[in-house]
């Protein structure tokens, strides 16, 4: 999901990042999605999630964007890019690739130094 204002740091700011991660966890706990990975970059985010069959992906994402806009003032682009992980594709390879985004962008020396990240281990018990 991309911000409306690309190349500006909209998401990795005090207050905003915490709120976005809290809202992602709220949706996770409520069963709107099951997060595997949630990673903020300055002007976009990456998420790997499973969605319940009875909920429509586009509606869940639209409602989450609406909620986060009200709470943080982030202006999101209208659409988003989704990709299904199909049989034969590796979830771990996708996860590793996304985790390296801050490193490739020069924002962190190592992936474990990037603070704007939720993974299954941080989701346990939440």
C-alpha positions as CSV (number, residue, x, y, z in Angstrom):
1,X,0.0,0.0,0.0
2,X,1.4,3.3,-1.0
3,X,1.0,6.8,0.4
4,X,-0.5,9.5,-1.7
5,X,2.6,11.5,-1.3
6,X,5.4,9.3,-2.6
7,X,9.0,10.1,-1.6
8,X,8.0,11.7,1.7
9,X,8.3,10.0,5.0
10,X,4.6,9.6,6.0
11,X,4.8,6.3,7.8
12,X,8.0,6.0,9.8
13,X,7.4,8.8,12.1
14,X,6.8,8.9,15.9
15,X,3.1,8.4,16.6
16,X,2.2,7.4,13.1
17,X,4.2,4.1,12.9
18,X,3.0,3.0,16.4
19,X,-0.6,3.7,15.4
20,X,-0.4,1.9,12.1
21,X,1.1,-1.2,13.8
22,X,-1.5,-1.1,16.5
23,X,-4.3,-0.9,14.0
24,X,-2.7,-3.8,12.0
25,X,-2.6,-5.8,15.2
26,X,-6.2,-4.8,16.0
27,X,-7.4,-6.2,12.6
28,X,-5.3,-9.3,13.2
29,X,-6.9,-9.9,16.7
30,X,-10.4,-9.3,15.3
31,X,-9.9,-11.8,12.5
32,X,-10.1,-9.4,9.7
33,X,-6.8,-10.7,8.5
34,X,-4.1,-13.1,9.7
35,X,-0.8,-11.3,9.5
36,X,2.4,-13.1,8.6
37,X,4.4,-9.9,8.1
38,X,3.8,-6.2,8.3
39,X,6.6,-3.8,7.4
40,X,6.5,0.0,7.1
41,X,8.7,1.9,4.7
42,X,8.7,5.8,4.7
43,X,6.1,6.1,1.9
44,X,4.5,2.6,1.6
45,X,4.0,-0.6,3.5
46,X,4.4,-4.3,2.8
47,X,2.1,-6.9,4.3
48,X,1.7,-10.6,3.9
49,X,-1.6,-11.7,5.3
50,X,-4.3,-14.3,4.8
51,X,-7.9,-13.2,4.6
52,X,-11.0,-15.1,5.8
53,X,-13.1,-16.4,2.9
54,X,-16.2,-14.5,4.1
55,X,-14.5,-11.1,3.9
56,X,-13.5,-9.3,0.8
57,X,-9.9,-8.2,0.6
58,X,-10.7,-4.9,-1.0
59,X,-13.3,-4.1,1.6
60,X,-11.0,-5.0,4.5
61,X,-8.1,-2.9,3.1
62,X,-10.4,0.0,2.3
63,X,-11.8,0.0,5.8
64,X,-8.3,-0.2,7.4
65,X,-7.1,2.7,5.2
66,X,-10.1,4.7,6.3
67,X,-9.4,3.9,10.0
68,X,-5.7,4.8,9.8
69,X,-6.4,8.0,7.8
70,X,-8.7,9.2,10.6
71,X,-6.2,8.2,13.3
72,X,-3.0,9.3,11.7
73,X,-3.8,11.7,8.9
74,X,-1.9,9.5,6.4
75,X,-3.2,10.0,2.9
76,X,-3.2,6.7,1.0
77,X,-3.2,6.1,-2.7
78,X,-6.6,4.9,-3.9
79,X,-5.6,1.4,-4.9
80,X,-3.0,-1.1,-3.8
81,X,-1.0,-4.0,-5.3
82,X,-1.9,-7.5,-4.2
83,X,-0.2,-10.8,-5.1
84,X,-1.3,-14.2,-4.2
85,X,1.4,-16.6,-3.0
86,X,0.6,-19.6,-5.1
87,X,1.6,-23.3,-4.8
88,X,5.2,-23.6,-5.6
89,X,6.1,-20.1,-4.4
90,X,8.0,-19.8,-1.2
91,X,6.5,-17.8,1.6
92,X,9.9,-17.6,3.2
93,X,11.6,-16.2,0.1
94,X,8.9,-13.5,-0.2
95,X,9.3,-12.7,3.5
96,X,13.1,-12.5,3.3
97,X,12.8,-10.2,0.2
98,X,10.4,-7.8,2.0
99,X,12.6,-7.8,5.1
100,X,15.6,-6.7,3.0
101,X,13.7,-3.6,1.6
102,X,15.0,-1.2,4.3
103,X,18.6,-2.5,3.8
104,X,18.4,-2.2,0.0
105,X,17.0,1.4,0.5
106,X,19.9,2.3,2.7
107,X,17.7,2.8,5.7
108,X,19.2,0.1,7.9
109,X,22.5,-1.8,7.8
110,X,20.8,-5.1,8.7
111,X,17.1,-6.1,8.5
112,X,17.0,-6.7,12.3
113,X,17.9,-3.0,12.9
114,X,14.6,-1.8,11.2
115,X,12.1,-1.0,13.9
116,X,9.0,-0.7,11.8
117,X,8.2,-4.3,11.5
118,X,5.8,-6.9,12.9
119,X,6.3,-10.7,12.3
120,X,4.6,-13.8,13.6
121,X,6.8,-13.9,16.7
122,X,5.8,-10.4,17.7
123,X,2.1,-11.3,17.0
124,X,2.1,-14.2,19.4
125,X,0.0,-13.5,22.4
126,X,-1.3,-10.2,21.0
